Amino acid sequence: MTATSDKPTSKELLAELKLLHPKLIDLSLGRIERLLAKLGDPHKRLPPVIHVAGTNGKGSTSAFLRAMFEAAGARVHVYTSPHLVRFHERIMLAGEDGKSRPIEEDALVDVLTRTRACNDGDDVTQFEITTAAAFLAFAETPADVLILEVGLGGRLDATNVIEQPELAVITSISIDHADKLGGTLAEIATEKAGILKPGARTIVGKQPDDVVEVIEQTATRVGSPVEVWGRDFDAYAQNGRLVVQCEDQLLDLPLPSLIGPHQIINAGVATIAALRFKSFPVSEKAIEQGLQEATWPARMQRFSDGPLTGLLSFGSELWLDGGHNPAAAEVISQAVADLEERRPRPLFLVIGMMGLKDIDGFLARFEGLARAVYAVPIPGAHEQPLEPNAIVEAATRLGIAAEEEASVEAALRAIDRRHMGPKRVLICGSLYLAGYVLALQSGVEAQPN
């Protein structure tokens, strides 16, 4: 607590709540169910829920959905994690003007304080207690829809206390968090499919066949109608437009605002989900507007100004993406290859990555595309990052030139000093690194996750 005020800040409260459980992640539903009961079950007083799980694409799909619903005039709550710069980003509350915004500091302190008091020192992870606080905020603020993103996995994730969502959405599934979710796609798909509920329709994005099989087995067992990308609906770019086709409809839409071929799929999944949501009808016009207005930081985000872009010579491009596994690297590299085809530039990667991630699999997607890799530490990471020298060793094994630098800024200066002329630089490998970069760009201090 601060000595100058009786009222703690959200930063102080969050640091205190992190101490209630020895592990940052400990997948279970029992602790949050106990806490929610003490709070009066706010998770049973929420607006209609779209529950979103998946390895990659959850955030982008949620961003498209939020923009579509807001364009339709709906009041929208959104729950995501991790945050990039400030914890407040995780809890987006519907505003009276029809736009959702990060929860205000006073409101966040209020729900965290009340939740802490009800918990009364019981064993609970920080994610569980802050999810309970989010449910409290969502229940007490009017809205027409809650877009609820799973934190990790699905079956035992704290968000899975929702008994009857209106829709479940499962985006692309790949190997990630194998230590917690399993080392095979089938095992991970089983965990993700744990969010399926009886009678609630499920929209499934593009998946390997064995993933679809697991999801459909779960859907049959629980009684969830399923629509699968590539079978029940499709989305593709054609003549500079986005075509979304399903059994009963064909939509000719503008291309999405978010860059990359993978966003065609995410946009298609969001479009089908919006069409299937019955509690608040979304028109084709609102879908069009949402596709064009959706924003999602650190997903192939280009910086046009700011202190970091000033470290590169005229005509250079600076991009940021928080993707951190091989499947994410695959779609990022495809997006970069598309940029290269339209506007050739030598590509340099500035990479920081967490310790348990597959750096070899990530970098392999950039073979023949990246001119060099610059490995950097991740300041303020909540768990052990990969040492920069390990990134250099992995790049060297693949035949990509690589070296360590002390910081992102140092890496950008080194790139500009050693490689003359316009260039394309992509900072990638971690959402935590992305948050640090966004904080640098905006001149604020990033809050730890």
TARAGI-V307400 format. One record per backbone hydrogen bond with DSSP energy under -1.0 kcal/mol. NH is the residue of the N-H (numbers start at 1). CO is the residue of the C=O. E is the energy in kcal/mol with one decimal. If there is no record, write none. Layout:
nh=NH co=CO e=E
nh=NH co=CO e=E
This chain:
nh=13 co=9 e=-2.3
nh=14 co=10 e=-2.9
nh=15 co=11 e=-1.9
nh=16 co=12 e=-2.0
nh=17 co=13 e=-2.7
nh=18 co=14 e=-1.4
nh=19 co=16 e=-1.4
nh=20 co=17 e=-1.4
nh=28 co=156 e=-1.0
nh=33 co=29 e=-2.2
nh=34 co=30 e=-2.0
nh=35 co=31 e=-2.0
nh=36 co=32 e=-2.8
nh=37 co=33 e=-1.8
nh=38 co=34 e=-1.5
nh=39 co=35 e=-1.6
nh=40 co=37 e=-1.1
nh=41 co=36 e=-3.3
nh=44 co=41 e=-1.7
nh=45 co=42 e=-1.9
nh=50 co=146 e=-2.7
nh=51 co=167 e=-2.6
nh=52 co=148 e=-2.8
nh=53 co=169 e=-3.0
nh=55 co=172 e=-2.2
nh=56 co=172 e=-2.1
nh=61 co=57 e=-2.4
nh=62 co=58 e=-2.4
nh=63 co=59 e=-2.3
nh=64 co=60 e=-2.4
nh=65 co=61 e=-2.3
nh=66 co=62 e=-2.8
nh=67 co=63 e=-2.3
nh=68 co=64 e=-2.4
nh=69 co=65 e=-2.8
nh=70 co=66 e=-2.5
nh=71 co=67 e=-2.1
nh=72 co=68 e=-1.4
nh=73 co=70 e=-1.3
nh=74 co=69 e=-2.7
nh=77 co=145 e=-2.6
nh=78 co=92 e=-2.2
nh=79 co=147 e=-2.6
nh=80 co=90 e=-1.7
nh=89 co=86 e=-1.7
nh=90 co=87 e=-2.2
nh=91 co=88 e=-1.2
nh=92 co=78 e=-2.9
nh=93 co=101 e=-2.8
nh=98 co=95 e=-1.8
nh=101 co=93 e=-2.2
nh=103 co=88 e=-1.1
nh=103 co=91 e=-2.2
nh=108 co=104 e=-2.6
nh=109 co=105 e=-2.9
nh=110 co=106 e=-2.0
nh=111 co=107 e=-2.3
nh=112 co=108 e=-2.5
nh=113 co=109 e=-2.4
nh=114 co=110 e=-2.4
nh=115 co=111 e=-2.1
nh=116 co=112 e=-2.5
nh=117 co=113 e=-2.2
nh=118 co=114 e=-2.1
nh=119 co=115 e=-2.3
nh=120 co=116 e=-1.9
nh=122 co=119 e=-1.5
nh=129 co=125 e=-2.3
nh=130 co=126 e=-2.4
nh=131 co=127 e=-2.0
nh=132 co=128 e=-2.1
nh=133 co=129 e=-1.9
nh=134 co=130 e=-2.2
nh=135 co=131 e=-2.4
nh=136 co=132 e=-1.9
nh=137 co=133 e=-2.2
nh=138 co=134 e=-3.0
nh=139 co=135 e=-2.6
nh=140 co=136 e=-1.4
nh=144 co=75 e=-2.7
nh=145 co=75 e=-1.4
nh=146 co=48 e=-2.6
nh=147 co=77 e=-2.7
nh=148 co=50 e=-2.7
nh=149 co=79 e=-2.4
nh=150 co=52 e=-3.0
nh=155 co=191 e=-1.9
nh=160 co=157 e=-2.2
nh=162 co=159 e=-1.4
nh=166 co=49 e=-2.1
nh=167 co=49 e=-1.8
nh=168 co=201 e=-2.5
nh=169 co=51 e=-3.0
nh=170 co=203 e=-2.7
nh=171 co=53 e=-2.8
nh=180 co=177 e=-1.7
nh=181 co=177 e=-2.5
nh=182 co=178 e=-1.6
nh=188 co=184 e=-2.3
nh=189 co=185 e=-3.0
nh=190 co=186 e=-1.9
nh=191 co=187 e=-1.6
nh=192 co=188 e=-2.5
nh=193 co=189 e=-2.9
nh=194 co=191 e=-1.0
nh=195 co=192 e=-1.5
nh=196 co=193 e=-1.9
nh=199 co=223 e=-3.4
nh=200 co=197 e=-1.6
nh=202 co=225 e=-3.0
nh=203 co=168 e=-2.7
nh=204 co=227 e=-3.0
nh=205 co=170 e=-3.2
nh=212 co=208 e=-2.0
nh=213 co=209 e=-2.3
nh=214 co=210 e=-1.6
nh=215 co=211 e=-2.5
nh=216 co=212 e=-2.8
nh=217 co=213 e=-2.1
nh=218 co=214 e=-2.2
nh=219 co=215 e=-2.7
nh=220 co=216 e=-2.4
nh=221 co=217 e=-2.1
nh=222 co=218 e=-2.5
nh=223 co=219 e=-2.0
nh=224 co=219 e=-2.4
nh=227 co=202 e=-2.5
nh=229 co=204 e=-2.3
nh=230 co=233 e=-3.2
nh=231 co=228 e=-1.7
nh=232 co=228 e=-2.8
nh=233 co=228 e=-1.2
nh=234 co=245 e=-2.6
nh=236 co=243 e=-2.2
nh=238 co=241 e=-2.6
nh=241 co=238 e=-1.1
nh=242 co=253 e=-3.2
nh=243 co=236 e=-3.0
nh=244 co=251 e=-2.2
nh=245 co=234 e=-2.6
nh=246 co=249 e=-2.9
nh=251 co=244 e=-3.1
nh=253 co=242 e=-3.3
nh=257 co=291 e=-2.7
nh=263 co=260 e=-1.4
nh=264 co=261 e=-1.3
nh=266 co=262 e=-2.1
nh=267 co=263 e=-2.5
nh=268 co=264 e=-2.0
nh=269 co=265 e=-2.6
nh=270 co=266 e=-2.5
nh=271 co=267 e=-2.3
nh=272 co=268 e=-2.3
nh=273 co=269 e=-2.4
nh=274 co=270 e=-2.7
nh=275 co=271 e=-2.2
nh=276 co=272 e=-1.9
nh=287 co=283 e=-2.0
nh=288 co=284 e=-2.5
nh=289 co=285 e=-2.3
nh=290 co=286 e=-2.7
nh=291 co=287 e=-2.4
nh=292 co=288 e=-1.5
nh=293 co=289 e=-1.6
nh=294 co=290 e=-1.7
nh=301 co=320 e=-2.6
nh=303 co=318 e=-2.5
nh=310 co=306 e=-1.2
nh=311 co=308 e=-1.7
nh=312 co=309 e=-1.7
nh=316 co=313 e=-1.8
nh=317 co=423 e=-3.0
nh=319 co=425 e=-3.1
nh=320 co=301 e=-2.0
nh=321 co=427 e=-2.3
nh=322 co=298 e=-2.9
nh=329 co=325 e=-2.5
nh=330 co=326 e=-2.1
nh=331 co=327 e=-1.5
nh=332 co=328 e=-2.5
nh=333 co=329 e=-2.8
nh=334 co=330 e=-1.6
nh=335 co=331 e=-2.1
nh=336 co=332 e=-2.5
nh=337 co=333 e=-2.6
nh=338 co=334 e=-2.1
nh=339 co=335 e=-1.8
nh=340 co=336 e=-2.6
nh=341 co=337 e=-2.0
nh=342 co=338 e=-1.7
nh=343 co=339 e=-3.1
nh=348 co=424 e=-2.4
nh=349 co=372 e=-2.5
nh=350 co=426 e=-2.6
nh=351 co=374 e=-2.2
nh=352 co=428 e=-1.5
nh=355 co=384 e=-2.4
nh=357 co=354 e=-1.5
nh=359 co=357 e=-1.4
nh=362 co=358 e=-2.1
nh=363 co=359 e=-2.7
nh=364 co=360 e=-2.0
nh=366 co=363 e=-2.3
nh=367 co=364 e=-1.2
nh=369 co=366 e=-2.1
nh=370 co=366 e=-2.4
nh=371 co=347 e=-3.5
nh=373 co=401 e=-2.7
nh=374 co=349 e=-3.1
nh=375 co=403 e=-2.5
nh=376 co=351 e=-2.6
nh=381 co=378 e=-1.2
nh=386 co=353 e=-3.7
nh=390 co=387 e=-1.4
nh=391 co=387 e=-1.2
nh=392 co=388 e=-2.3
nh=393 co=389 e=-2.3
nh=394 co=390 e=-2.0
nh=395 co=391 e=-2.5
nh=396 co=392 e=-2.6
nh=397 co=393 e=-2.1
nh=398 co=394 e=-1.1
nh=399 co=396 e=-1.5
nh=400 co=395 e=-2.7
nh=403 co=373 e=-1.7
nh=405 co=375 e=-2.6
nh=411 co=407 e=-2.2
nh=412 co=408 e=-2.5
nh=413 co=409 e=-2.2
nh=414 co=410 e=-2.4
nh=415 co=411 e=-2.5
nh=416 co=412 e=-2.3
nh=417 co=413 e=-2.1
nh=418 co=414 e=-2.2
nh=419 co=415 e=-1.7
nh=424 co=346 e=-3.0
nh=425 co=317 e=-2.9
nh=426 co=348 e=-2.6
nh=427 co=319 e=-2.7
nh=428 co=350 e=-2.6
nh=429 co=323 e=-1.3
nh=434 co=430 e=-2.0
nh=435 co=431 e=-2.3
nh=436 co=432 e=-1.8
nh=437 co=433 e=-2.3
nh=438 co=434 e=-2.6
nh=439 co=435 e=-2.1
nh=440 co=436 e=-2.2
nh=441 co=437 e=-2.5
nh=442 co=438 e=-1.8
nh=443 co=439 e=-1.1
nh=444 co=439 e=-1.9
nh=447 co=85 e=-3.6
